[in-house]
C-alpha cells in the first residue's frame, strides 16, 4: 500500500522504518554506565525514563555520542540534550545569540551550571536503547519516524 502513495524509490526506505522501531523498543534498556562493550557504530538511540520516552538522536559514532550526552566534563556542544533540559529547568527556554544570554554566559550562571550538571547526571541514569543503521538517509528518516511515533517531548526538527 505504501508504494502506491509514494515514489517507488522512496517506498523501501519507508518500509524499513517500522521493523527498526520495533527492534529499538524490543531492546532491553541499558544505562550509560552499563553500556555493552560492543556497540554498533552508526544508528539511532533513545533516552527514556521507564515508559516515558524522552529523546531520539542519531549518530555515526554511538559510543562517542552517548558519552557526549552523559559525561560530567561534556560541554554545551556535546551535551546538547542536557543543555536543553537545563534550559527547561531554569526557565531559560528561549535561545538567544546575545552575549548576555549566550550558551557560554548561561554556564557562568551558578543555577544554570548546576542544572546542566544535574541534567548530565540524569541522562547517565536514563534507560538507553539503540539500533544500528548505517545508511545516512535511513538513519535520518528513522530518527524522525521514531520521535514522531513515540511523541518524544525533546525532539523538534526546527531549523536554527
Secondary structure, 3 states (H helix, E strand, C coil): CHHHHCCHHHHHHHHHHHHHHHHHHHCCCECHHHCCCCCCCCEEEEEEECCEEEEEEEECCHHHHHHHHHCCCCCCCCCHHHHHHHHHHHCCCCCCCCHHHCHHHHHHCHHHHHHHHHHHHHHHHCEEEEEECCCHHHHHHHHHHHHHHHCCCCCCCCCC
